[in-house]
Amino acid sequence: MCWFTVSAGETMVRQAQIELNDGTTIVGVIKGIRNGTYTVESASAGTMTIASSQVHRVSYTGVE
């Protein structure tokens, strides 16, 4: 079990590692999933959309 303490005014952000079917890995924050499309914000690539049919696996790293 994992517990997090957040002070007033702080925001928890979970980084996702998104592995695509072609082996590419994207690290970023999943902003939403709508109509089979992920919207991801990556520090290195900006905001992008990814079709869920291209996603092999999503895992989450630590909290920043």
All heavy atoms as a GROMACS GRO file, in nm:
protein
  474
    1MET      N    1   0.085  -0.117   0.000
    1MET     CA    2   0.000   0.000   0.000
    1MET      C    3   0.089   0.123   0.000
    1MET      O    4   0.192   0.126   0.063
    1MET     CB    5  -0.090  -0.002   0.123
    1MET     CG    6  -0.192   0.108   0.124
    1MET     SD    7  -0.309   0.096   0.258
    1MET     CE    8  -0.405  -0.040   0.202
    2CYS      N    9   0.049   0.225  -0.071
    2CYS     CA   10   0.128   0.345  -0.085
    2CYS      C   11   0.048   0.465  -0.036
    2CYS      O   12  -0.067   0.482  -0.073
    2CYS     CB   13   0.165   0.361  -0.233
    2CYS     SG   14   0.284   0.489  -0.261
    3TRP      N   15   0.110   0.547   0.048
    3TRP     CA   16   0.042   0.665   0.101
    3TRP      C   17   0.121   0.788   0.064
    3TRP      O   18   0.243   0.789   0.066
    3TRP     CB   19   0.033   0.658   0.254
    3TRP     CG   20  -0.052   0.548   0.301
    3TRP    CD1   21  -0.013   0.421   0.332
    3TRP    CD2   22  -0.192   0.550   0.321
    3TRP    NE1   23  -0.119   0.346   0.370
    3TRP    CE2   24  -0.232   0.423   0.365
    3TRP    CE3   25  -0.290   0.648   0.306
    3TRP    CZ2   26  -0.363   0.391   0.392
    3TRP    CZ3   27  -0.420   0.616   0.335
    3TRP    CH2   28  -0.455   0.490   0.378
    4PHE      N   29   0.053   0.896   0.030
    4PHE     CA   30   0.117   1.022  -0.003
    4PHE      C   31   0.057   1.131   0.084
    4PHE      O   32  -0.063   1.134   0.106
    4PHE     CB   33   0.093   1.060  -0.150
    4PHE     CG   34   0.149   0.960  -0.246
    4PHE    CD1   35   0.066   0.868  -0.307
    4PHE    CD2   36   0.284   0.959  -0.274
    4PHE    CE1   37   0.117   0.776  -0.396
    4PHE    CE2   38   0.336   0.867  -0.362
    4PHE     CZ   39   0.253   0.775  -0.423
    5THR      N   40   0.140   1.220   0.132
    5THR     CA   41   0.094   1.336   0.207
    5THR      C   42   0.115   1.459   0.120
    5THR      O   43   0.224   1.481   0.069
    5THR     CB   44   0.173   1.352   0.338
    5THR    OG1   45   0.159   1.232   0.414
    5THR    CG2   46   0.121   1.469   0.419
    6VAL      N   47   0.010   1.537   0.104
    6VAL     CA   48   0.018   1.656   0.020
    6VAL      C   49  -0.026   1.775   0.104
    6VAL      O   50  -0.132   1.773   0.165
    6VAL     CB   51  -0.073   1.642  -0.104
    6VAL    CG1   52  -0.066   1.769  -0.187
    6VAL    CG2   53  -0.033   1.521  -0.185
    7SER      N   54   0.058   1.877   0.107
    7SER     CA   55   0.023   1.999   0.179
    7SER      C   56  -0.074   2.082   0.096
    7SER      O   57  -0.081   2.067  -0.026
    7SER     CB   58   0.150   2.082   0.205
    7SER     OG   59   0.242   2.008   0.280
    8ALA      N   60  -0.143   2.173   0.162
    8ALA     CA   61  -0.238   2.259   0.092
    8ALA      C   62  -0.165   2.335  -0.019
    8ALA      O   63  -0.056   2.386   0.000
    8ALA     CB   64  -0.302   2.357   0.189
    9GLY      N   65  -0.223   2.339  -0.137
    9GLY     CA   66  -0.164   2.411  -0.248
    9GLY      C   67  -0.071   2.329  -0.335
    9GLY      O   68  -0.031   2.373  -0.440
   10GLU      N   69  -0.032   2.208  -0.292
   10GLU     CA   70   0.055   2.123  -0.372
   10GLU      C   71  -0.028   2.033  -0.462
   10GLU      O   72  -0.141   1.999  -0.430
   10GLU     CB   73   0.143   2.035  -0.282
   10GLU     CG   74   0.248   2.110  -0.207
   10GLU     CD   75   0.338   2.018  -0.127
   10GLU    OE1   76   0.357   1.903  -0.167
   10GLU    OE2   77   0.390   2.063  -0.024
   11THR      N   78   0.028   1.996  -0.574
   11THR     CA   79  -0.040   1.909  -0.669
   11THR      C   80   0.045   1.786  -0.694
   11THR      O   81   0.165   1.797  -0.715
   11THR     CB   82  -0.062   1.982  -0.803
   11THR    OG1   83  -0.136   2.101  -0.777
   11THR    CG2   84  -0.138   1.895  -0.900
   12MET      N   85  -0.016   1.668  -0.690
   12MET     CA   86   0.054   1.544  -0.721
   12MET      C   87   0.041   1.518  -0.871
   12MET      O   88  -0.067   1.529  -0.927
   12MET     CB   89  -0.006   1.426  -0.645
   12MET     CG   90   0.021   1.432  -0.498
   12MET     SD   91  -0.041   1.292  -0.401
   12MET     CE   92  -0.108   1.178  -0.514
   13VAL      N   93   0.152   1.485  -0.934
   13VAL     CA   94   0.153   1.453  -1.076
   13VAL      C   95   0.220   1.318  -1.092
   13VAL      O   96   0.330   1.297  -1.046
   13VAL     CB   97   0.229   1.560  -1.158
   13VAL    CG1   98   0.234   1.521  -1.304
   13VAL    CG2   99   0.165   1.696  -1.141
   14ARG      N  100   0.152   1.224  -1.158
   14ARG     CA  101   0.208   1.092  -1.181
   14ARG      C  102   0.261   1.084  -1.323
   14ARG      O  103   0.186   1.105  -1.418
   14ARG     CB  104   0.102   0.985  -1.159
   14ARG     CG  105   0.058   0.980  -1.013
   14ARG     CD  106  -0.026   0.861  -0.985
   14ARG     NE  107   0.060   0.742  -0.987
   14ARG     CZ  108   0.015   0.620  -0.993
   14ARG    NH1  109  -0.114   0.597  -0.998
   14ARG    NH2  110   0.097   0.517  -0.993
   15GLN      N  111   0.388   1.055  -1.334
   15GLN     CA  112   0.451   1.037  -1.465
   15GLN      C  113   0.416   0.897  -1.516
   15GLN      O  114   0.425   0.800  -1.442
   15GLN     CB  115   0.603   1.050  -1.453
   15GLN     CG  116   0.650   1.189  -1.419
   15GLN     CD  117   0.637   1.284  -1.536
   15GLN    OE1  118   0.676   1.251  -1.647
   15GLN    NE2  119   0.584   1.401  -1.510
   16ALA      N  120   0.378   0.890  -1.640
   16ALA     CA  121   0.346   0.762  -1.703
   16ALA      C  122   0.458   0.725  -1.800
   16ALA      O  123   0.516   0.812  -1.865
   16ALA     CB  124   0.214   0.771  -1.778
   17GLN      N  125   0.488   0.597  -1.807
   17GLN     CA  126   0.574   0.544  -1.911
   17GLN      C  127   0.482   0.471  -2.007
   17GLN      O  128   0.417   0.374  -1.969
   17GLN     CB  129   0.676   0.447  -1.854
   17GLN     CG  130   0.798   0.515  -1.798
   17GLN     CD  131   0.906   0.415  -1.766
   17GLN    OE1  132   0.925   0.386  -1.650
   17GLN    NE2  133   0.974   0.364  -1.865
   18ILE      N  134   0.475   0.519  -2.130
   18ILE     CA  135   0.385   0.463  -2.229
   18ILE      C  136   0.470   0.390  -2.332
   18ILE      O  137   0.549   0.452  -2.402
   18ILE     CB  138   0.302   0.574  -2.295
   18ILE    CG1  139   0.227   0.653  -2.188
   18ILE    CG2  140   0.207   0.516  -2.399
   18ILE    CD1  141   0.179   0.787  -2.232
   19GLU      N  142   0.455   0.259  -2.336
   19GLU     CA  143   0.529   0.178  -2.432
   19GLU      C  144   0.438   0.152  -2.552
   19GLU      O  145   0.327   0.101  -2.538
   19GLU     CB  146   0.570   0.045  -2.370
   19GLU     CG  147   0.654  -0.040  -2.461
   19GLU     CD  148   0.692  -0.172  -2.399
   19GLU    OE1  149   0.701  -0.181  -2.275
   19GLU    OE2  150   0.709  -0.268  -2.476
   20LEU      N  151   0.486   0.192  -2.669
   20LEU     CA  152   0.408   0.175  -2.791
   20LEU      C  153   0.436   0.039  -2.854
   20LEU      O  154   0.536  -0.027  -2.822
   20LEU     CB  155   0.440   0.286  -2.891
   20LEU     CG  156   0.420   0.429  -2.840
   20LEU    CD1  157   0.451   0.529  -2.950
   20LEU    CD2  158   0.280   0.449  -2.785
   21ASN      N  159   0.350  -0.002  -2.943
   21ASN     CA  160   0.364  -0.132  -3.010
   21ASN      C  161   0.496  -0.145  -3.086
   21ASN      O  162   0.548  -0.255  -3.100
   21ASN     CB  163   0.247  -0.156  -3.106
   21ASN     CG  164   0.115  -0.169  -3.032
   21ASN    OD1  165   0.110  -0.216  -2.919
   21ASN    ND2  166   0.008  -0.126  -3.096
   22ASP      N  167   0.552  -0.033  -3.133
   22ASP     CA  168   0.678  -0.038  -3.207
   22ASP      C  169   0.802  -0.035  -3.118
   22ASP      O  170   0.914  -0.030  -3.165
   22ASP     CB  171   0.685   0.075  -3.310
   22ASP     CG  172   0.697   0.214  -3.248
   22ASP    OD1  173   0.702   0.227  -3.123
   22ASP    OD2  174   0.701   0.312  -3.325
   23GLY      N  175   0.781  -0.034  -2.984
   23GLY     CA  176   0.892  -0.036  -2.890
   23GLY      C  177   0.931   0.101  -2.837
   23GLY      O  178   1.009   0.112  -2.743
   24THR      N  179   0.879   0.208  -2.894
   24THR     CA  180   0.906   0.343  -2.847
   24THR      C  181   0.848   0.362  -2.708
   24THR      O  182   0.738   0.314  -2.679
   24THR     CB  183   0.841   0.447  -2.942
   24THR    OG1  184   0.891   0.427  -3.073
   24THR    CG2  185   0.867   0.589  -2.897
   25THR      N  186   0.921   0.431  -2.620
   25THR     CA  187   0.871   0.463  -2.487
   25THR      C  188   0.860   0.614  -2.474
   25THR      O  189   0.953   0.686  -2.505
   25THR     CB  190   0.964   0.409  -2.378
   25THR    OG1  191   0.972   0.267  -2.389
   25THR    CG2  192   0.913   0.445  -2.239
   26ILE      N  193   0.743   0.660  -2.430
   26ILE     CA  194   0.718   0.801  -2.407
   26ILE      C  195   0.694   0.820  -2.258
   26ILE      O  196   0.618   0.744  -2.197
   26ILE     CB  197   0.594   0.848  -2.486
   26ILE    CG1  198   0.621   0.831  -2.636
   26ILE    CG2  199   0.558   0.992  -2.451
   26ILE    CD1  200   0.499   0.845  -2.722
   27VAL      N  201   0.761   0.918  -2.199
   27VAL     CA  202   0.741   0.949  -2.058
   27VAL      C  203   0.674   1.084  -2.049
   27VAL      O  204   0.718   1.182  -2.110
   27VAL     CB  205   0.876   0.953  -1.982
   27VAL    CG1  206   0.855   0.992  -1.837
   27VAL    CG2  207   0.946   0.818  -1.991
   28GLY      N  208   0.562   1.089  -1.977
   28GLY     CA  209   0.490   1.215  -1.963
   28GLY      C  210   0.368   1.198  -1.876
   28GLY      O  211   0.347   1.094  -1.814
   29VAL      N  212   0.288   1.300  -1.872
   29VAL     CA  213   0.166   1.302  -1.792
   29VAL      C  214   0.048   1.279  -1.886
   29VAL      O  215   0.033   1.351  -1.985
   29VAL     CB  216   0.150   1.437  -1.718
   29VAL    CG1  217   0.018   1.441  -1.642
   29VAL    CG2  218   0.267   1.460  -1.625
   30ILE      N  219  -0.034   1.179  -1.855
   30ILE     CA  220  -0.154   1.155  -1.934
   30ILE      C  221  -0.259   1.256  -1.888
   30ILE      O  222  -0.305   1.254  -1.775
   30ILE     CB  223  -0.206   1.011  -1.917
   30ILE    CG1  224  -0.102   0.912  -1.970
   30ILE    CG2  225  -0.340   0.993  -1.989
   30ILE    CD1  226  -0.136   0.766  -1.946
   31LYS      N  227  -0.292   1.347  -1.979
   31LYS     CA  228  -0.388   1.453  -1.948
   31LYS      C  229  -0.532   1.407  -1.966
   31LYS      O  230  -0.623   1.464  -1.907
   31LYS     CB  231  -0.362   1.576  -2.035
   31LYS     CG  232  -0.229   1.642  -2.007
   31LYS     CD  233  -0.226   1.692  -1.865
   31LYS     CE  234  -0.124   1.799  -1.846
   31LYS     NZ  235  -0.131   1.857  -1.711
   32GLY      N  236  -0.551   1.304  -2.050
   32GLY     CA  237  -0.685   1.254  -2.071
   32GLY      C  238  -0.686   1.142  -2.173
   32GLY      O  239  -0.590   1.122  -2.247
   33ILE      N  240  -0.796   1.068  -2.171
   33ILE     CA  241  -0.820   0.964  -2.270
   33ILE      C  242  -0.963   0.984  -2.317
   33ILE      O  243  -1.057   0.982  -2.238
   33ILE     CB  244  -0.804   0.822  -2.210
   33ILE    CG1  245  -0.666   0.806  -2.148
   33ILE    CG2  246  -0.829   0.716  -2.317
   33ILE    CD1  247  -0.651   0.678  -2.066
   34ARG      N  248  -0.978   1.007  -2.447
   34ARG     CA  249  -1.110   1.034  -2.501
   34ARG      C  250  -1.121   0.975  -2.641
   34ARG      O  251  -1.032   0.994  -2.724
   34ARG     CB  252  -1.134   1.185  -2.506
   34ARG     CG  253  -1.270   1.221  -2.550
   34ARG     CD  254  -1.291   1.369  -2.541
   34ARG     NE  255  -1.424   1.399  -2.590
   34ARG     CZ  256  -1.486   1.510  -2.570
   34ARG    NH1  257  -1.429   1.606  -2.502
   34ARG    NH2  258  -1.606   1.529  -2.618
   35ASN      N  259  -1.229   0.904  -2.665
   35ASN     CA  260  -1.255   0.844  -2.795
   35ASN      C  261  -1.137   0.761  -2.846
   35ASN      O  262  -1.101   0.769  -2.963
   35ASN     CB  263  -1.293   0.951  -2.898
   35ASN     CG  264  -1.420   1.023  -2.862
   35ASN    OD1  265  -1.512   0.965  -2.806
   35ASN    ND2  266  -1.425   1.152  -2.892
   36GLY      N  267  -1.076   0.686  -2.756
   36GLY     CA  268  -0.966   0.598  -2.795
   36GLY      C  269  -0.834   0.668  -2.823
   36GLY      O  270  -0.746   0.613  -2.886
   37THR      N  271  -0.820   0.791  -2.773
   37THR     CA  272  -0.696   0.867  -2.794
   37THR      C  273  -0.645   0.922  -2.661
   37THR      O  274  -0.719   0.985  -2.586
   37THR     CB  275  -0.721   0.985  -2.891
   37THR    OG1  276  -0.771   0.932  -3.014
   37THR    CG2  277  -0.595   1.062  -2.918
   38TYR      N  278  -0.516   0.895  -2.635
   38TYR     CA  279  -0.450   0.951  -2.516
   38TYR      C  280  -0.397   1.089  -2.551
   38TYR      O  281  -0.338   1.109  -2.658
   38TYR     CB  282  -0.328   0.866  -2.478
   38TYR     CG  283  -0.357   0.731  -2.418
   38TYR    CD1  284  -0.396   0.624  -2.497
   38TYR    CD2  285  -0.342   0.710  -2.283
   38TYR    CE1  286  -0.422   0.499  -2.444
   38TYR    CE2  287  -0.365   0.585  -2.227
   38TYR     CZ  288  -0.405   0.481  -2.308
   38TYR     OH  289  -0.429   0.358  -2.254
   39THR      N  290  -0.412   1.185  -2.460
   39THR     CA  291  -0.346   1.313  -2.471
   39THR      C  292  -0.237   1.312  -2.364
   39THR      O  293  -0.265   1.293  -2.246
   39THR     CB  294  -0.442   1.431  -2.446
   39THR    OG1  295  -0.546   1.425  -2.546
   39THR    CG2  296  -0.370   1.564  -2.458
   40VAL      N  297  -0.112   1.328  -2.408
   40VAL     CA  298   0.003   1.315  -2.319
   40VAL      C  299   0.087   1.442  -2.327
   40VAL      O  300   0.111   1.495  -2.435
   40VAL     CB  301   0.091   1.194  -2.361
   40VAL    CG1  302   0.211   1.181  -2.270
   40VAL    CG2  303   0.008   1.067  -2.362
   41GLU      N  304   0.131   1.490  -2.211
   41GLU     CA  305   0.221   1.604  -2.205
   41GLU      C  306   0.359   1.554  -2.163
   41GLU      O  307   0.376   1.499  -2.055
   41GLU     CB  308   0.170   1.708  -2.106
   41GLU     CG  309   0.250   1.836  -2.107
   41GLU     CD  310   0.190   1.939  -2.015
   41GLU    OE1  311   0.071   1.970  -2.031
   41GLU    OE2  312   0.263   1.986  -1.926
   42SER      N  313   0.455   1.569  -2.252
   42SER     CA  314   0.591   1.522  -2.230
   42SER      C  315   0.685   1.642  -2.220
   42SER      O  316   0.673   1.736  -2.300
   42SER     CB  317   0.634   1.432  -2.345
   42SER     OG  318   0.772   1.407  -2.342
   43ALA      N  319   0.779   1.640  -2.126
   43ALA     CA  320   0.874   1.750  -2.112
   43ALA      C  321   0.960   1.765  -2.236
   43ALA      O  322   0.996   1.876  -2.275
   43ALA     CB  323   0.961   1.728  -1.989
   44SER      N  324   0.992   1.654  -2.302
   44SER     CA  325   1.081   1.661  -2.418
   44SER      C  326   1.010   1.684  -2.550
   44SER      O  327   1.067   1.737  -2.644
   44SER     CB  328   1.164   1.532  -2.427
   44SER     OG  329   1.078   1.421  -2.446
   45ALA      N  330   0.883   1.645  -2.560
   45ALA     CA  331   0.813   1.652  -2.689
   45ALA      C  332   0.688   1.739  -2.688
   45ALA      O  333   0.620   1.751  -2.789
   45ALA     CB  334   0.775   1.511  -2.736
   46GLY      N  335   0.653   1.796  -2.574
   46GLY     CA  336   0.533   1.878  -2.565
   46GLY      C  337   0.407   1.793  -2.556
   46GLY      O  338   0.411   1.678  -2.516
   47THR      N  339   0.295   1.850  -2.596
   47THR     CA  340   0.167   1.780  -2.590
   47THR      C  341   0.146   1.701  -2.719
   47THR      O  342   0.170   1.753  -2.828
   47THR     CB  343   0.052   1.879  -2.570
   47THR    OG1  344   0.074   1.950  -2.448
   47THR    CG2  345  -0.081   1.807  -2.560
   48MET      N  346   0.106   1.575  -2.704
   48MET     CA  347   0.083   1.490  -2.821
   48MET      C  348  -0.038   1.404  -2.798
   48MET      O  349  -0.083   1.388  -2.685
   48MET     CB  350   0.206   1.402  -2.846
   48MET     CG  351   0.234   1.303  -2.735
   48MET     SD  352   0.385   1.212  -2.758
   48MET     CE  353   0.502   1.333  -2.704
   49THR      N  354  -0.092   1.352  -2.907
   49THR     CA  355  -0.202   1.256  -2.898
   49THR      C  356  -0.152   1.122  -2.953
   49THR      O  357  -0.074   1.117  -3.048
   49THR     CB  358  -0.326   1.302  -2.976
   49THR    OG1  359  -0.289   1.326  -3.112
   49THR    CG2  360  -0.384   1.429  -2.916
   50ILE      N  361  -0.200   1.014  -2.890
   50ILE     CA  362  -0.160   0.879  -2.928
   50ILE      C  363  -0.284   0.792  -2.932
   50ILE      O  364  -0.360   0.785  -2.834
   50ILE     CB  365  -0.061   0.820  -2.825
   50ILE    CG1  366   0.060   0.912  -2.806
   50ILE    CG2  367  -0.017   0.680  -2.866
   50ILE    CD1  368   0.143   0.878  -2.684
   51ALA      N  369  -0.306   0.726  -3.044
   51ALA     CA  370  -0.420   0.634  -3.056
   51ALA      C  371  -0.399   0.516  -2.962
   51ALA      O  372  -0.288   0.461  -2.953
   51ALA     CB  373  -0.433   0.585  -3.199
   52SER      N  374  -0.505   0.476  -2.891
   52SER     CA  375  -0.492   0.364  -2.797
   52SER      C  376  -0.452   0.236  -2.868
   52SER      O  377  -0.389   0.149  -2.807
   52SER     CB  378  -0.621   0.345  -2.718
   52SER     OG  379  -0.728   0.317  -2.806
   53SER      N  380  -0.481   0.223  -2.996
   53SER     CA  381  -0.441   0.104  -3.072
   53SER      C  382  -0.289   0.095  -3.087
   53SER      O  383  -0.236  -0.012  -3.115
   53SER     CB  384  -0.507   0.104  -3.209
   53SER     OG  385  -0.465   0.216  -3.285
   54GLN      N  386  -0.217   0.207  -3.066
   54GLN     CA  387  -0.071   0.208  -3.073
   54GLN      C  388  -0.005   0.180  -2.939
   54GLN      O  389   0.116   0.161  -2.933
   54GLN     CB  390  -0.022   0.344  -3.124
   54GLN     CG  391  -0.064   0.377  -3.264
   54GLN     CD  392  -0.015   0.514  -3.306
   54GLN    OE1  393   0.024   0.597  -3.225
   54GLN    NE2  394  -0.017   0.538  -3.436
   55VAL      N  395  -0.084   0.178  -2.830
   55VAL     CA  396  -0.030   0.163  -2.695
   55VAL      C  397  -0.025   0.016  -2.656
   55VAL      O  398  -0.126  -0.053  -2.658
   55VAL     CB  399  -0.114   0.243  -2.593
   55VAL    CG1  400  -0.064   0.221  -2.451
   55VAL    CG2  401  -0.111   0.392  -2.629
   56HIS      N  402   0.097  -0.028  -2.622
   56HIS     CA  403   0.116  -0.165  -2.576
   56HIS      C  404   0.095  -0.175  -2.425
   56HIS      O  405   0.030  -0.266  -2.376
   56HIS     CB  406   0.256  -0.214  -2.613
   56HIS     CG  407   0.289  -0.350  -2.560
   56HIS    ND1  408   0.228  -0.464  -2.606
   56HIS    CD2  409   0.375  -0.390  -2.462
   56HIS    CE1  410   0.276  -0.568  -2.540
   56HIS    NE2  411   0.364  -0.525  -2.453
   57ARG      N  412   0.153  -0.079  -2.351
   57ARG     CA  413   0.147  -0.085  -2.205
   57ARG      C  414   0.166   0.055  -2.146
   57ARG      O  415   0.240   0.135  -2.200
   57ARG     CB  416   0.258  -0.177  -2.156
   57ARG     CG  417   0.275  -0.186  -2.009
   57ARG     CD  418   0.395  -0.268  -1.967
   57ARG     NE  419   0.458  -0.334  -2.078
   57ARG     CZ  420   0.522  -0.449  -2.073
   57ARG    NH1  421   0.531  -0.512  -1.959
   57ARG    NH2  422   0.578  -0.503  -2.180
   58VAL      N  423   0.101   0.078  -2.033
   58VAL     CA  424   0.119   0.203  -1.957
   58VAL      C  425   0.155   0.166  -1.815
   58VAL      O  426   0.087   0.084  -1.752
   58VAL     CB  427  -0.010   0.290  -1.956
   58VAL    CG1  428   0.011   0.414  -1.869
   58VAL    CG2  429  -0.051   0.328  -2.097
   59SER      N  430   0.265   0.222  -1.765
   59SER     CA  431   0.300   0.202  -1.625
   59SER      C  432   0.332   0.339  -1.565
   59SER      O  433   0.356   0.435  -1.637
   59SER     CB  434   0.422   0.108  -1.612
   59SER     OG  435   0.532   0.158  -1.684
   60TYR      N  436   0.327   0.346  -1.434
   60TYR     CA  437   0.347   0.474  -1.367
   60TYR      C  438   0.472   0.471  -1.284
   60TYR      O  439   0.501   0.374  -1.213
   60TYR     CB  440   0.225   0.508  -1.279
   60TYR     CG  441   0.106   0.542  -1.362
   60TYR    CD1  442   0.014   0.443  -1.398
   60TYR    CD2  443   0.086   0.670  -1.410
   60TYR    CE1  444  -0.095   0.473  -1.478
   60TYR    CE2  445  -0.024   0.701  -1.489
   60TYR     CZ  446  -0.114   0.602  -1.522
   60TYR     OH  447  -0.220   0.632  -1.601
   61THR      N  448   0.549   0.582  -1.290
   61THR     CA  449   0.670   0.598  -1.213
   61THR      C  450   0.635   0.676  -1.087
   61THR      O  451   0.517   0.697  -1.059
   61THR     CB  452   0.778   0.669  -1.296
   61THR    OG1  453   0.729   0.798  -1.334
   61THR    CG2  454   0.814   0.591  -1.420
   62GLY      N  455   0.735   0.725  -1.017
   62GLY     CA  456   0.713   0.797  -0.893
   62GLY      C  457   0.632   0.923  -0.909
   62GLY      O  458   0.596   0.964  -1.018
   63VAL      N  459   0.607   0.987  -0.797
   63VAL     CA  460   0.529   1.111  -0.794
   63VAL      C  461   0.625   1.227  -0.791
   63VAL      O  462   0.724   1.226  -0.720
   63VAL     CB  463   0.439   1.114  -0.668
   63VAL    CG1  464   0.368   1.246  -0.657
   63VAL    CG2  465   0.342   0.999  -0.673
   64GLU      N  466   0.598   1.329  -0.871
   64GLU     CA  467   0.681   1.450  -0.872
   64GLU      C  468   0.599   1.567  -0.826
   64GLU      O  469   0.483   1.575  -0.848
   64GLU     CB  470   0.735   1.478  -1.013
   64GLU     CG  471   0.834   1.375  -1.054
   64GLU     CD  472   0.900   1.414  -1.186
   64GLU    OE1  473   0.870   1.521  -1.240
   64GLU    OE2  474   0.981   1.335  -1.234
   0.00000   0.00000   0.00000
